[in-house]
Amino acid sequence: MKIRAFLERKGVTLSPKKYFIDAMSSLALGLFASLLIGTIFGTLAKYIHWGSLSLMADFAKKATGAVLGIAVAYSLKAPPLVLFSAGAVGLCGNDLATTFMVDGVEKSLSAGPAGAFLCVLIATELGKLVSKETKVDILVTPVVTIASGVLIAQLICPAVAYVMYLVGSFINYSTTVLPFFMGIILSVVVGVVLTLPISSAALCAMLGLTGLAGGAATAGCCAQMVGFAVISFRENRVGGLIAQGLGTSMLQMGNIVKKPQIWIPPTLAAAVTGPVATCLFKLECTGVSAGMGTCGLVGPIGIIADMGFTPNSVLGILVVCIVLPAILSFVFNEILRKIGWIKTGDMQLDL
């Protein structure tokens, strides 16, 4: 009982929600504020020849690991010294490279966001245990947090890097070989994850989705966001259209729990737009951008970053990310309304 009371006093609660929902959501925000913004700056720099844009892109990307560390520690309500020390842990977990032999070729791999996430989770909780427990807290807390984080990184990051590389490579390769079927699977799964209280952006970044796989993921996320924005227009009007179309479809999670049928139209739309993205337009996107959908138009910007501003990419974005999700979701929604599965008011948001 004394140990439990001590852990509660220190804010160390073994909660799956705290670790895998709250912390991953903060991880996604950290990715957005560093790697993703850096990518956007880098894309703009290709078309707007202003040297400062390239400089912004470089430093934003270099700060990724440290920002991820602070973001995750913040979600765990870390005390100041633990929070600031987590930056070093995140940098180590994200960037620590290990050399592997892959297909007879030496390849340097890092655990990336997955490594930063795991190392910071553990180091932050350990740091919280010693925080303000000694008279030399200003030394003890940073030492424990950083030392434990770096040691953990050395122990687990090589394995994490290799596993994430294998899984990501398998998904990316499978999508190039079976673009139709993988387009359906990735679009539906990543789109569903986006609407759930889990970070699809963090998931895509951890798996290192690129190319057609990233394009399918983008299609699924856009289908959920645009789909819910359109089919709930009766209830939520323009405010709901913007909040869901440019914000997040996660706003509908409470209504989905009450009436799961409302999730069918955008999910079916995703099953259609995924293979359209991979087989017809061959859209490509990378990492965190692939898991953002139309949130701040990050998904479309990511496609342009990977494919360039070309007629195919622009038409693909319009069709796959906006037009098809809107039309298909509307049609599927009207069918379900006709048979009584969905009724007006089922998607009402408190905006």
C-alpha positions in Angstrom: 0.0 0.0 0.0 2.9 2.4 0.8 4.4 1.8 -2.6 1.1 2.4 -4.3 0.6 5.6 -2.3 4.1 6.8 -3.2 3.5 6.1 -6.9 0.2 7.9 -6.8 1.8 10.9 -5.1 4.4 11.0 -7.8 1.8 10.8 -10.6 3.1 7.4 -11.8 -0.1 5.5 -12.7 0.2 2.4 -15.0 -2.6 3.6 -17.3 -2.9 2.3 -20.9 -4.9 5.4 -21.8 -2.2 7.7 -20.4 0.6 5.9 -22.2 -0.9 4.8 -25.5 -3.5 7.5 -26.1 -2.5 10.7 -24.3 1.2 10.2 -24.9 0.8 9.2 -28.5 -1.4 12.2 -29.1 1.3 14.5 -27.7 3.9 12.6 -29.8 1.9 13.5 -32.9 1.8 17.2 -31.9 5.6 17.1 -31.4 6.0 15.6 -34.8 3.8 18.3 -36.2 5.8 21.0 -34.5 9.1 19.8 -35.8 9.4 17.2 -38.6 6.2 18.1 -40.3 6.6 21.8 -40.2 10.2 21.3 -41.4 8.9 19.3 -44.3 6.3 22.0 -45.2 9.1 24.7 -45.0 11.3 22.5 -47.2 8.5 22.1 -49.8 7.8 25.8 -49.9 11.6 26.4 -50.3 11.5 24.5 -53.6 9.0 27.0 -55.1 9.8 30.1 -53.1 13.5 30.9 -53.4 14.0 32.4 -49.9 17.0 31.1 -48.1 15.4 31.4 -44.7 12.8 28.8 -45.5 15.6 26.2 -46.1 17.2 27.2 -42.8 13.8 26.9 -41.0 13.3 23.4 -42.5 16.8 22.2 -41.5 16.5 23.3 -37.9 12.9 22.2 -37.4 13.9 18.7 -38.6 17.0 18.5 -36.5 15.0 19.4 -33.4 12.6 16.5 -33.9 14.0 14.1 -31.3 14.2 16.7 -28.6 10.7 18.0 -29.3 9.3 14.5 -29.2 10.9 13.9 -25.8 9.5 17.1 -24.3 6.1 16.4 -25.9 5.7 12.9 -24.4 7.0 14.1 -21.0 4.5 16.9 -21.0 1.7 14.5 -21.6 2.9 12.6 -18.5 2.7 15.8 -16.4 6.4 15.6 -15.7 8.0 18.1 -13.3 10.1 20.9 -14.9 13.5 19.2 -14.5 12.2 15.9 -15.8 10.4 17.7 -18.7 13.5 19.5 -19.8 15.8 16.5 -19.4 13.4 14.5 -21.6 14.6 16.5 -24.6 18.0 14.8 -24.4 16.3 11.4 -24.0 14.0 12.0 -27.0 17.0 13.1 -29.1 18.9 9.9 -28.2 15.9 7.6 -28.7 15.0 9.1 -32.1 18.5 9.5 -33.5 20.6 6.6 -32.0 21.8 4.7 -35.1 22.7 1.0 -35.3 24.3 -0.7 -38.2 22.6 -3.9 -39.6 23.2 -6.1 -42.5 20.1 -5.9 -44.7 20.2 -8.0 -47.9 23.9 -8.2 -47.7 24.3 -4.5 -47.4 25.2 -2.5 -44.3 22.4 -0.2 -43.4 22.3 2.4 -40.6 18.9 2.4 -38.8 17.5 4.4 -36.0 14.4 3.7 -34.0 12.9 7.1 -34.9 9.7 8.3 -33.2 9.0 4.8 -31.8 12.4 4.8 -30.0 11.9 8.3 -28.7 8.4 7.4 -27.5 9.4 4.3 -25.5 12.6 5.7 -24.0 11.0 8.9 -22.9 8.0 7.0 -21.4 10.3 5.0 -19.1 12.8 7.7 -18.3 10.1 10.2 -17.5 8.4 7.9 -15.0 11.8 7.1 -13.4 12.6 10.8 -13.2 9.3 11.6 -11.6 10.1 9.0 -8.8 13.2 10.9 -7.7 12.0 14.4 -8.4 12.2 16.7 -5.3 13.2 13.7 -3.1 16.7 15.1 -2.3 18.2 18.4 -1.4 20.3 18.3 -4.6 17.3 17.7 -6.9 18.8 20.0 -9.5 21.5 17.4 -10.1 19.8 14.1 -9.2 16.6 14.5 -11.3 18.4 15.3 -14.6 21.0 12.6 -14.0 18.5 9.9 -13.4 16.2 11.0 -16.3 18.9 11.3 -18.9 21.1 8.4 -17.7 18.2 6.0 -17.6 16.8 7.2 -20.9 20.2 6.8 -22.7 20.8 3.4 -21.2 17.3 2.2 -22.2 17.9 3.6 -25.7 21.1 1.6 -26.0 19.3 -1.6 -24.8 16.0 -1.4 -26.8 16.5 1.0 -29.7 18.5 -1.4 -31.9 15.7 -4.0 -31.7 13.0 -1.4 -32.1 14.8 0.1 -35.2 15.1 -3.3 -36.8 11.5 -4.4 -36.1 10.0 -1.1 -37.3 12.2 -1.3 -40.4 11.0 -4.8 -41.2 7.3 -4.0 -40.6 7.5 -0.7 -42.5 9.4 -2.3 -45.4 7.0 -5.1 -45.6 4.0 -2.7 -45.8 5.7 -0.4 -48.3 6.8 -3.3 -50.5 3.5 -5.2 -50.3 1.7 -2.0 -51.4 3.9 -1.8 -54.6 3.3 -5.5 -55.4 -0.4 -5.6 -54.4 -1.5 -1.9 -54.7 -5.2 -2.7 -55.0 -5.6 -4.9 -51.9 -3.1 -3.1 -49.8 -4.7 0.2 -50.9 -8.0 -1.0 -49.4 -6.4 -2.4 -46.2 -4.2 0.6 -45.4 -6.8 3.2 -46.3 -9.4 1.6 -44.0 -7.1 0.8 -41.1 -5.2 4.1 -40.9 -8.5 6.0 -41.5 -10.1 4.1 -38.6 -7.1 4.8 -36.4 -7.3 8.5 -37.2 -10.9 8.7 -35.9 -10.1 6.6 -32.8 -8.4 8.4 -29.9 -5.0 7.2 -31.2 -2.6 9.1 -33.3 -2.6 7.9 -36.9 0.2 10.5 -37.6 2.4 8.9 -35.0 1.6 5.4 -36.2 2.6 6.3 -39.8 5.8 8.0 -38.7 6.8 5.0 -36.5 6.2 2.5 -39.3 8.0 4.8 -41.8 5.2 4.6 -44.4 6.4 6.0 -47.7 5.4 5.9 -51.4 2.1 4.2 -52.3 1.6 3.0 -48.8 1.7 6.6 -47.5 -0.6 7.6 -50.3 -3.2 5.0 -49.3 -2.9 6.0 -45.7 -3.6 9.6 -46.7 -6.6 8.6 -48.7 -8.1 6.8 -45.7 -7.6 9.7 -43.4 -9.1 12.2 -45.8 -12.1 9.8 -46.3 -12.8 9.8 -42.6 -12.5 13.6 -42.2 -14.2 14.8 -45.4 -16.8 12.0 -45.1 -17.9 12.9 -41.6 -17.8 16.6 -42.4 -20.2 16.0 -45.3 -22.6 13.5 -43.9 -23.1 15.4 -40.6 -23.7 18.7 -42.4 -27.5 18.5 -41.6 -26.7 18.6 -37.9 -23.5 20.6 -37.6 -23.7 23.0 -40.6 -20.6 25.0 -41.6 -19.0 24.9 -38.2 -19.0 21.1 -38.2 -17.8 21.0 -41.8 -14.7 23.0 -40.9 -14.1 21.4 -37.6 -14.1 17.9 -39.0 -12.9 18.6 -42.5 -9.9 20.6 -41.5 -9.7 19.5 -37.9 -10.4 15.9 -37.0 -13.1 13.3 -37.4 -12.2 12.2 -33.8 -14.9 14.7 -32.8 -17.5 12.0 -33.8 -16.0 9.3 -31.4 -18.7 9.9 -28.8 -21.5 9.5 -31.3 -19.8 6.4 -32.8 -19.9 4.8 -29.4 -23.6 5.5 -29.2 -24.3 4.4 -32.7 -21.5 2.6 -34.6 -23.5 2.6 -37.9 -22.5 6.2 -38.5 -18.9 5.0 -39.1 -19.9 2.9 -42.1 -20.2 5.5 -44.8 -16.7 7.1 -44.4 -15.1 3.7 -43.9 -16.6 2.3 -47.1 -15.5 5.5 -48.9 -11.9 4.8 -47.6 -12.1 1.3 -49.0 -12.8 2.8 -52.4 -10.4 5.8 -52.4 -7.4 3.7 -51.2 -7.0 1.7 -54.4 -7.9 4.7 -56.5 -4.9 6.4 -54.8 -2.5 3.5 -55.3 -3.7 2.1 -58.7 -5.0 5.1 -60.7 -3.2 8.2 -59.5 -0.3 6.4 -57.7 -0.2 9.0 -55.0 2.8 9.0 -52.6 3.2 10.5 -49.2 5.6 10.0 -46.3 5.4 9.4 -42.5 3.5 11.8 -40.3 2.0 13.7 -43.3 0.3 10.4 -44.4 -1.5 10.2 -41.1 -2.9 13.7 -41.0 -5.5 13.6 -43.8 -7.0 17.0 -44.5 -6.1 18.4 -41.0 -4.7 21.7 -41.9 -4.3 20.3 -45.5 -1.2 18.5 -44.3 -1.9 15.3 -46.2 -2.3 17.1 -49.6 0.8 19.2 -48.8 2.7 15.9 -48.0 1.7 14.5 -51.4 3.0 17.6 -53.2 6.2 17.4 -51.1 6.8 13.8 -52.4 5.5 14.1 -55.9 5.9 17.7 -56.8 3.3 20.2 -58.0 2.2 18.3 -61.1 -1.1 17.9 -62.9 -1.3 14.2 -61.7 -0.7 15.1 -58.1 -3.1 18.0 -58.1 -5.9 16.1 -59.8 -5.2 13.1 -57.5 -5.5 15.3 -54.4 -8.8 16.8 -55.6 -10.3 13.5 -56.5 -9.0 11.2 -53.8 -8.8 13.6 -50.9 -11.9 15.7 -51.4 -14.3 14.9 -54.2 -14.6 11.1 -53.9 -14.8 10.9 -50.1 -17.5 13.6 -50.1 -19.6 11.9 -52.8 -19.2 8.3 -51.7 -19.8 9.1 -48.0 -22.9 11.0 -48.9 -24.3 8.2 -51.1 -23.6 5.5 -48.5 -25.1 7.7 -45.8 -28.3 8.2 -47.7 -28.6 4.5 -48.3 -28.3 3.8 -44.6 -30.8 6.6 -43.9 -33.3 4.9 -46.2 -33.1 1.6 -44.3 -33.3 3.4 -41.0 -29.7 2.7 -39.7 -28.9 6.4 -39.5 -31.2 9.2 -38.4 -30.9 12.9 -38.2 -29.3 13.9 -34.9 -27.0 10.8 -34.7 -24.0 12.9 -35.6 -24.8 16.1 -33.7 -21.7 17.8 -32.2 -21.6 20.2 -29.3 -19.7 23.0 -31.2 
